[in-house]
């Protein structure tokens, strides 16, 4: 029985998993999950593309590494594979929780884990009646949110199932809040209602923390986190052009992250999560913003060669050669004096404000090859593969 890597298309993370599997001498089979017909009938189950029958591959699979990038396809994939008697990493229950920011936060809150104040209103911003009339609820929703979160402190509106900072909007006054609520429509990334959060004064960075568990072993939090940093936006997502740094985590935060993992992976023997966390720094800063912006600008120039390599299309034809160029470019960036200065500032800030950390999201299928692996020195493909391997009944 083997491990199947399920994916929609082979991107850098999937190629990295394949390369790491070769290095660890772990056999992988590959299972597409996009243009494939999954059939159930009185004759049983089959899985076929136009050119290949994958039924026997699935039958011979013990564990499925679920790397479908679409949250919806990933949720369907886990559930289907589990109904076929396969073990999945992560389980469909964990996928269901992590699919929704609100469900994630409810589970963490129930266990006493610190989260930002979050408000959910099940009502959509508008109601469309059968007679064509449109009822606008934006002002009423804005009033409900302001009852719980002072508008002057900032109210963040979020798509419940969004990624990469999509449909995350900040309001500092009532007019902005009403307009932002009006932007939220029922969609695949915002299935129902409106989610709002208090603005966490995180200064210029947030953290991505990796936690995982193998069957029969204790959960583990990697002690170095990726920090996403910059002043380009109140969102520090790397897709908005912010920089990445590897920063050490205090032991207390590692322990809290493990508690998050236990909560989200409840009922599963093996799991892996990338936890997103913010430190509510407020005015408790060690350096002024003007100095910091100067250091970030200088570090940004050192990061340009890394960005060039990332855009290099040779990754599609020569992944190993492209990866070597990427690692070399990132090492030059990380050896830069400005990188070290910013890394030190973030580490001191995290240590100083560790009691003010809150968790706000969990990713059950983290992107890791380009940023997390290079910034932290941790190849997430290793715990992914070892977690899957641990689930095989020998």
Secondary structure as GFF3:
##gff-version 3
##sequence-region A 1 394
A	DSSP	beta_strand	2	7	.	.	.	ID=ss1
A	DSSP	alpha_helix	12	23	.	.	.	ID=ss2
A	DSSP	beta_strand	28	32	.	.	.	ID=ss3
A	DSSP	beta_strand	37	41	.	.	.	ID=ss4
A	DSSP	beta_strand	44	48	.	.	.	ID=ss5
A	DSSP	alpha_helix	55	59	.	.	.	ID=ss6
A	DSSP	beta_strand	61	66	.	.	.	ID=ss7
A	DSSP	alpha_helix	71	83	.	.	.	ID=ss8
A	DSSP	beta_strand	87	89	.	.	.	ID=ss9
A	DSSP	alpha_helix	92	99	.	.	.	ID=ss10
A	DSSP	alpha_helix	101	110	.	.	.	ID=ss11
A	DSSP	beta_strand	118	121	.	.	.	ID=ss12
A	DSSP	beta_strand	126	128	.	.	.	ID=ss13
A	DSSP	beta_strand	134	136	.	.	.	ID=ss14
A	DSSP	alpha_helix	138	148	.	.	.	ID=ss15
A	DSSP	three_ten_helix	151	153	.	.	.	ID=ss16
A	DSSP	beta_strand	155	158	.	.	.	ID=ss17
A	DSSP	beta_strand	169	171	.	.	.	ID=ss18
A	DSSP	alpha_helix	174	183	.	.	.	ID=ss19
A	DSSP	beta_strand	194	198	.	.	.	ID=ss20
A	DSSP	beta_strand	205	213	.	.	.	ID=ss21
A	DSSP	beta_strand	220	221	.	.	.	ID=ss22
A	DSSP	beta_strand	224	229	.	.	.	ID=ss23
A	DSSP	three_ten_helix	238	240	.	.	.	ID=ss24
A	DSSP	beta_strand	243	248	.	.	.	ID=ss25
A	DSSP	alpha_helix	251	264	.	.	.	ID=ss26
A	DSSP	beta_strand	271	279	.	.	.	ID=ss27
A	DSSP	alpha_helix	289	310	.	.	.	ID=ss28
A	DSSP	three_ten_helix	313	316	.	.	.	ID=ss29
A	DSSP	alpha_helix	319	334	.	.	.	ID=ss30
A	DSSP	alpha_helix	337	352	.	.	.	ID=ss31
A	DSSP	three_ten_helix	354	356	.	.	.	ID=ss32
A	DSSP	beta_strand	357	363	.	.	.	ID=ss33
A	DSSP	alpha_helix	372	376	.	.	.	ID=ss34
A	DSSP	alpha_helix	380	390	.	.	.	ID=ss35
###
